[in-house]
Amino acid sequence: EEIAEAMSCPIGTVRSRIFRAREAVAEKLRPLLDTTADRRW
């Protein structure tokens, strides 16, 4: 809510963008996490 207020945009927009950003970060990290698991076993 604070972010939406500070940016003068709807809370739904903020939630949507945060959700997409988390997905993008997870997608970038997935290969790194997969190779680490392979090396361990």
Steps between C-alpha positions, in 0.01 A plus 500: 500500500786737579657434162171566321460825690857613432470420130144629467378181335241234588591227750412238238770636269759483777404144591509392137843650440642349819359160401657523153831617643513203739429263210777660293752467785400136558541428127850650500604310814356162396799396282743591776308300757466202266874479428584530870272206579657290222851555629402402851379156400 
